[in-house]
Every structure is written in C-alpha cells, then in structure tokens.
Amino acid sequence: MARASTRPTSRDVAQAAGVSQAAVSLVLGDKWRGRVSEATAERVRQAARDLGYRPNLAARNLRLGRTRTVLLVVPELTTEFFAGVYTGAARLAAAHGFGVVLYPSPEGIGPAPDPFASAPAALDGVLASSMAADALTAIRGDQLPLVMLDSDPAGSLGSATVNLDIADGARRIADHLLDLGHRRFLHLAADVPSWTFEVRARELAARVAAVPGTSLRTAPTPMTIEGALTATEAALDTPGPPPTAIVCDDDKLAAGVYKALRRRGLRVPDDVSVTGVDDIALAAALDPELTTVRLDAELFGERGMRALLAVLEGRTPEEGEIPVELVVRGSTAPPRA
C-alpha cells in the first residue's frame, strides 16, 4: 500500500520499460534520437503514461543550474504593441518549457520595483526593448544572456539584436506621401531616446530631402494623445506655409493630431494627410481610418524569444530584420491644388 501512495520515479519507469534510467532521461528529455530506437522511446513514453510519471522539473533545473525563466523588459504594459510582443514571446517560450516574467517601466512613473533579490540567480536570460534600457540597468539584466529588441546592432548591450525593418517602413510612408504630391511635411516625432525613433527620423528626412521643393519640420512630442495634440497645435501656429502631410511615429500620436486638426476646422485627408506606425486597433477605429505601417508585434516577440533561446543554447541566432507593411487607408490623399 505504501508503494501506491509514492510518486513514481524515473527508476520505476526504467524498470517498467526494461531500460536504464539514462535511457529514460534521454527519451523524456527529447534527446533520444540517434541514441535509442524509436520502439524503445515509445516503450519508455508508454511506461511513463501508465505510471503517471511526471519529471521533477524543480530538481532537474537545480541540477542544471537553470530556472527556465526569462525576463521581458518593456516600457509599459498599457501599449497594445508590447502586449503583442509579450504574447509572441510567451507562446514560443512555453513551447520550449520556459516561463516569461514581465518587467514594465511605465513612462512618468519610473522603473518598476525590482522583483528579484538577485536577477542573475533567478533568471536564465533577458529579452529587452531598447526603450526600457534604464530599467534593464536597474536590475542588472545586462549581466545575463541578453537579446535586445529595436536596438542599434552596432552598439547593442546584448548578445544579439532583433529588429523590425523600421527604416523600410519610414521610406514607404515618405514615398507614399511624395507620390501623392505632398511637399510640405510635419514629423510628429516621439520624444523618446531610442534607436528605433532615430532611424525613423533619419530615413524620413533623407527621403524627403531627395525630392526638390520639399520642406520638413519636426515637432517632438511625448508618447501620449494629449502631448501630440499640444505639439500639433504649436506647429500649426508656427509662421509659414502649413504642412499638407503629418507623419506620426506612432498610431496613438495620430489620434492627437486628429483632435488638433478638428479643433482648427481642418479635415483629414482633404486639408491634411496623416500617417502612423504600428497598426494597432486604434488605427482602424479613427475616422477616417489611418494609413500606417503595420508592425507584426507577435512575430517580433517570437523572433526575440527564439534568438534568446539560441543564445542560451550556444547557437547563432537567426539574422535579418522582420519585414513591415504599408497599409493605405482613408487618412491620406493628394494635397489640395
């Protein structure tokens, strides 16, 4: 009777399958190929099912010195884009037996409390947005295997970087508006010290400057709707010909632009064309619907996690930027004659 109440062990599985404990470890650790036969592997799996055997992951991880836990560092949890990044990262992590802990650093609040007495002891690795670099430093995450998202590959803290092809996105927006005939541009630029926004500004300026007779003004703004509204109103009050196209670094900023234009009695796109970046749900909720650059947030998170797993296993992560897509909707049209 005492035996019936005892949790089955790998030794019990080995005896039931007629194999060694080493063979059980290979099969249940999915490392059996080329070492034991398919028939033996199935016999071990069946014995484990019959006995109701479950590996003691805590003990195994202690022996390996690994917690099978990674940290995802993001700027804030209220952004739909980073929710998608988390979804993609967590889904892939779960498929490989890893858990994901979120560490948000909300703008205007400061770094979240450090959830670990010792992050290096509690975590296997870190996946971090360059927009939350301060939070990364605060928890000493740069002392762990690290993959950076949206980060300059030439100056990254991490063992690898995973980037969206945001430069191509900026070029696509500029070319779309130039092809429509726009020549006076306002760039509503996110006032965030991050590589991704530097790339957007640089590529937009270069594309516009390549066409004679164009002008580009830049209005920095906090990443809020109210901030975008205020920045747009101030830009429209600046002396000189008004812009016929406003390029926003983020869909949320475009919502602030819409409000500012409406207050001035200006219509989108009849008087001013407006574009965004991300293609979050808000882009289709605005009226007219927003022309924007679609960024696949879930794929971004998945690719980031895949790169981190490769780093943890000593492999070279997949290279190449993730493609983006221009989604043309009703917020852009040729300027008035």
C-alpha positions as CSV (number, residue, x, y, z in Angstrom):
1,M,0.0,0.0,0.0
2,A,2.9,2.3,0.8
3,R,4.1,1.9,-2.8
4,A,0.8,3.1,-4.2
5,S,1.0,6.4,-2.4
6,T,4.6,7.1,-3.5
7,R,5.2,9.3,-6.5
8,P,6.6,7.2,-9.4
9,T,10.3,7.8,-10.2
10,S,12.4,7.5,-13.3
11,R,13.7,4.2,-11.8
12,D,10.2,2.9,-11.8
13,V,9.7,3.9,-15.5
14,A,13.0,2.3,-16.4
15,Q,12.0,-1.0,-14.7
16,A,8.6,-1.0,-16.3
17,A,10.1,-0.3,-19.8
18,G,13.1,-2.7,-19.3
19,V,15.7,0.1,-19.9
20,S,18.2,2.0,-18.0
21,Q,17.5,5.3,-16.2
22,A,19.8,7.0,-18.6
23,A,17.6,5.9,-21.4
24,V,14.5,7.3,-19.6
25,S,16.3,10.6,-19.2
26,L,17.2,10.7,-22.9
27,V,13.6,9.9,-24.0
28,L,11.7,12.2,-21.6
29,G,14.3,15.0,-22.3
30,D,13.7,14.6,-26.0
31,K,17.4,13.8,-26.6
32,W,17.0,10.1,-27.6
33,R,17.3,10.4,-31.4
34,G,20.3,8.6,-32.6
35,R,20.9,7.1,-29.2
36,V,17.9,4.7,-28.7
37,S,15.5,3.2,-31.1
38,E,12.0,4.6,-31.9
39,A,10.5,1.4,-30.4
40,T,12.4,1.9,-27.2
41,A,11.5,5.5,-27.0
42,E,7.8,4.7,-27.4
43,R,8.1,1.9,-24.7
44,V,9.5,4.5,-22.3
45,R,6.8,7.0,-23.1
46,Q,4.1,4.4,-22.6
47,A,5.5,3.3,-19.3
48,A,5.6,6.9,-18.1
49,R,2.0,7.3,-19.1
50,D,0.9,4.1,-17.4
51,L,2.7,5.0,-14.2
52,G,1.5,8.7,-14.3
53,Y,5.2,9.7,-14.1
54,R,6.0,13.5,-14.2
55,P,9.6,14.7,-14.2
56,N,10.6,16.7,-11.2
57,L,11.4,19.9,-13.1
58,A,12.5,21.8,-10.0
59,A,15.1,19.2,-9.1
60,R,16.2,18.9,-12.7
61,N,16.6,22.6,-13.1
62,L,18.5,22.8,-9.8
63,R,21.0,20.2,-11.1
64,L,21.3,22.1,-14.4
65,G,21.7,25.4,-12.6
66,R,18.8,26.9,-14.6
67,T,15.4,28.2,-13.7
68,R,13.9,28.1,-17.2
69,T,12.6,31.6,-16.6
70,V,13.4,34.6,-18.8
71,L,12.6,38.3,-18.3
72,L,10.8,40.5,-20.8
73,V,11.6,44.2,-20.2
74,V,9.2,46.6,-21.9
75,P,8.5,50.4,-21.5
76,E,4.9,50.0,-20.3
77,L,2.0,47.5,-20.2
78,T,-0.7,49.8,-21.5
79,T,0.7,49.7,-25.1
80,E,-1.1,47.3,-27.3
81,F,2.1,46.8,-29.3
82,F,4.1,45.5,-26.4
83,A,1.1,43.3,-25.4
84,G,1.6,41.6,-28.8
85,V,5.3,41.3,-28.2
86,Y,4.7,39.5,-24.9
87,T,2.1,37.2,-26.5
88,G,4.5,36.1,-29.2
89,A,7.4,35.7,-26.8
90,A,5.5,33.8,-24.1
91,R,3.9,31.4,-26.7
92,L,7.3,30.4,-28.0
93,A,8.8,30.2,-24.6
94,A,6.1,27.9,-23.3
95,A,6.6,25.6,-26.3
96,H,10.2,25.2,-25.0
97,G,9.3,24.8,-21.4
98,F,10.2,28.3,-20.3
99,G,8.2,30.9,-18.4
100,V,8.3,34.6,-19.0
101,V,8.2,37.3,-16.3
102,L,7.2,40.8,-17.4
103,Y,9.1,43.8,-16.1
104,P,7.4,47.1,-17.1
105,S,8.9,50.5,-16.8
106,P,5.9,52.9,-17.3
107,E,6.7,56.4,-18.6
108,G,6.3,59.0,-16.0
109,I,6.4,56.6,-13.1
110,G,10.0,55.4,-13.2
111,P,11.3,51.8,-13.0
112,A,9.1,49.2,-11.6
113,P,10.3,47.7,-8.2
114,D,12.9,45.1,-8.7
115,P,11.0,41.8,-8.4
116,F,14.2,39.8,-7.7
117,A,16.6,39.7,-4.8
118,S,19.1,38.7,-7.4
119,A,18.1,38.7,-11.1
120,P,21.2,36.7,-12.2
121,A,20.3,34.0,-9.8
122,A,16.5,34.0,-10.6
123,L,16.7,34.2,-14.4
124,D,18.2,32.4,-17.3
125,G,18.2,35.4,-19.7
126,V,16.6,38.7,-20.6
127,L,14.7,40.0,-23.7
128,A,14.5,43.8,-23.6
129,S,13.2,46.7,-25.6
130,S,15.8,49.5,-26.1
131,M,13.0,51.8,-25.0
132,A,13.4,50.5,-21.5
133,A,17.2,50.5,-21.2
134,D,17.1,52.3,-17.8
135,A,15.0,49.5,-16.3
136,L,17.4,46.9,-17.7
137,T,20.3,48.6,-16.0
138,A,18.5,48.9,-12.7
139,I,18.0,45.2,-12.3
140,R,21.5,44.4,-13.7
141,G,19.9,42.5,-16.6
142,D,22.9,43.3,-18.7
143,Q,24.8,40.8,-16.6
144,L,22.7,37.9,-18.0
145,P,22.4,36.4,-21.5
146,L,20.6,39.3,-23.3
147,V,18.8,39.9,-26.5
148,M,17.8,43.5,-27.4
149,L,14.7,44.5,-29.4
150,D,14.7,47.6,-31.5
151,S,18.3,48.3,-30.8
152,D,21.3,49.5,-32.8
153,P,23.2,46.3,-33.8
154,A,26.5,48.2,-33.8
155,G,26.1,49.4,-30.2
156,S,23.8,46.9,-28.5
157,L,24.3,45.7,-25.0
158,G,23.0,42.3,-25.9
159,S,24.5,39.1,-27.4
160,A,22.1,39.6,-30.3
161,T,19.6,42.1,-31.6
162,V,16.2,41.6,-33.2
163,N,14.8,44.4,-35.2
164,L,11.8,45.3,-37.4
165,D,12.8,46.8,-40.7
166,I,11.6,50.2,-39.5
167,A,13.9,52.0,-41.9
168,D,11.9,50.5,-44.8
169,G,8.7,51.5,-43.0
170,A,9.8,55.1,-42.9
171,R,10.8,55.1,-46.5
172,R,7.4,53.6,-47.5
173,I,5.5,56.3,-45.7
174,A,7.6,59.0,-47.3
175,D,7.3,57.6,-50.8
176,H,3.6,57.1,-50.4
177,L,3.1,60.8,-49.5
178,L,5.6,62.1,-52.1
179,D,3.9,60.1,-54.8
180,L,0.6,61.7,-53.8
181,G,2.2,65.0,-54.4
182,H,2.9,66.2,-50.9
183,R,5.9,68.6,-50.4
184,R,5.3,70.2,-47.0
185,F,5.8,67.7,-44.2
186,L,5.5,67.9,-40.4
187,H,7.1,65.0,-38.5
188,L,5.5,64.4,-35.1
189,A,8.5,62.7,-33.5
190,A,8.3,60.7,-30.3
191,D,10.4,62.4,-27.7
192,V,12.0,59.1,-26.6
193,P,15.7,58.5,-26.7
194,S,15.6,55.2,-28.7
195,W,17.3,53.9,-31.8
196,T,14.0,53.0,-33.5
197,F,12.8,56.6,-33.4
198,E,16.2,57.9,-34.6
199,V,16.0,55.6,-37.6
200,R,12.5,56.8,-38.5
201,A,13.6,60.5,-38.3
202,R,16.8,59.9,-40.4
203,E,15.1,57.9,-43.1
204,L,12.1,60.2,-43.4
205,A,14.4,63.3,-43.7
206,A,16.6,61.6,-46.3
207,R,13.7,60.6,-48.4
208,V,12.0,64.0,-48.3
209,A,15.3,65.8,-49.0
210,A,15.9,63.8,-52.1
211,V,12.9,65.5,-53.8
212,P,13.3,69.1,-54.9
213,G,10.9,71.7,-53.4
214,T,10.1,69.9,-50.2
215,S,10.2,71.0,-46.6
216,L,10.2,69.0,-43.4
217,R,9.6,70.4,-39.9
218,T,10.0,68.3,-36.7
219,A,7.8,68.6,-33.6
220,P,8.9,66.4,-30.7
221,T,6.1,65.1,-28.5
222,P,5.6,62.8,-25.5
223,M,4.1,59.4,-26.5
224,T,0.6,60.5,-25.5
225,I,-2.5,61.7,-27.3
226,E,-2.6,64.9,-25.3
227,G,1.1,65.5,-26.0
228,A,0.5,65.0,-29.7
229,L,-2.4,67.4,-29.7
230,T,-0.4,70.1,-28.0
231,A,2.6,69.6,-30.3
232,T,0.4,69.7,-33.4
233,E,-1.3,72.9,-32.3
234,A,2.0,74.6,-31.6
235,A,3.4,73.5,-35.0
236,L,0.3,74.8,-36.8
237,D,0.8,78.2,-35.0
238,T,4.3,78.5,-36.4
239,P,4.6,81.1,-39.1
240,G,5.0,79.9,-42.7
241,P,3.0,77.6,-45.0
242,P,1.2,74.9,-43.1
243,P,2.0,71.2,-43.7
244,T,-0.1,69.2,-46.1
245,A,1.1,65.9,-44.5
246,I,1.8,65.0,-40.9
247,V,3.9,61.9,-40.3
248,C,3.5,60.4,-36.8
249,D,5.9,58.0,-35.1
250,D,3.0,56.1,-33.6
251,D,-0.7,55.5,-34.2
252,K,-1.5,56.9,-30.8
253,L,0.1,60.2,-31.7
254,A,-2.1,60.3,-34.9
255,A,-5.2,60.4,-32.6
256,G,-3.9,63.6,-31.0
257,V,-3.2,65.0,-34.5
258,Y,-6.8,64.3,-35.5
259,K,-8.1,66.2,-32.4
260,A,-5.9,69.2,-33.1
261,L,-6.9,69.4,-36.8
262,R,-10.6,69.1,-35.9
263,R,-10.3,71.9,-33.4
264,R,-8.9,74.1,-36.3
265,G,-11.7,73.1,-38.6
266,L,-9.3,71.1,-40.8
267,R,-10.3,67.8,-42.3
268,V,-8.4,64.6,-42.8
269,P,-7.4,64.0,-45.6
270,D,-9.0,66.9,-47.5
271,D,-6.8,69.5,-45.8
272,V,-4.1,67.4,-44.2
273,S,-3.0,63.8,-44.7
274,V,-1.9,61.9,-41.6
275,T,0.1,58.7,-41.2
276,G,1.1,56.5,-38.2
277,V,3.2,53.5,-37.3
278,D,2.2,50.1,-35.6
279,D,-1.3,49.4,-37.0
280,I,-2.8,48.8,-33.6
281,A,-6.6,48.6,-33.3
282,L,-6.9,52.4,-32.9
283,A,-5.7,52.8,-36.5
284,A,-9.0,51.3,-37.8
285,A,-11.1,53.0,-35.1
286,L,-10.1,56.5,-36.2
287,D,-12.3,58.3,-38.7
288,P,-11.1,58.3,-41.4
289,E,-9.1,55.1,-40.8
290,L,-5.4,55.7,-40.5
291,T,-2.8,54.9,-43.2
292,T,0.1,53.3,-41.2
293,V,3.0,50.9,-41.2
294,R,2.0,47.5,-39.9
295,L,4.5,46.0,-37.4
296,D,3.9,42.4,-36.5
297,A,4.3,42.6,-32.7
298,E,3.7,38.9,-32.0
299,L,6.2,37.8,-34.6
300,F,8.6,40.4,-33.2
301,G,8.3,38.8,-29.7
302,E,8.5,35.3,-31.1
303,R,11.7,36.1,-33.0
304,G,13.2,37.8,-30.0
305,M,12.5,34.8,-27.8
306,R,13.8,32.4,-30.5
307,A,17.1,34.4,-30.6
308,L,17.4,34.3,-26.8
309,L,16.8,30.5,-26.7
310,A,19.6,30.2,-29.3
311,V,21.9,32.3,-27.2
312,L,21.2,30.2,-24.1
313,E,22.0,27.0,-26.2
314,G,25.1,28.5,-27.6
315,R,23.8,28.7,-31.2
316,T,23.9,31.7,-33.6
317,P,20.5,33.4,-33.7
318,E,18.7,33.9,-37.0
319,E,19.7,37.1,-38.8
320,G,17.7,39.5,-40.8
321,E,15.2,42.2,-40.0
322,I,11.5,41.5,-39.8
323,P,9.6,42.9,-42.8
324,V,6.9,45.6,-42.3
325,E,3.9,46.6,-44.4
326,L,2.4,49.9,-45.5
327,V,-1.4,49.8,-45.0
328,V,-3.0,52.6,-47.0
329,R,-6.4,53.7,-45.7
330,G,-8.5,56.9,-45.8
331,S,-6.3,59.3,-44.0
332,T,-4.0,60.1,-47.0
333,A,-4.9,61.7,-50.3
334,P,-3.3,64.2,-52.7
335,P,-2.9,67.7,-51.3
336,R,-5.3,70.5,-52.4
337,A,-4.3,72.1,-55.7
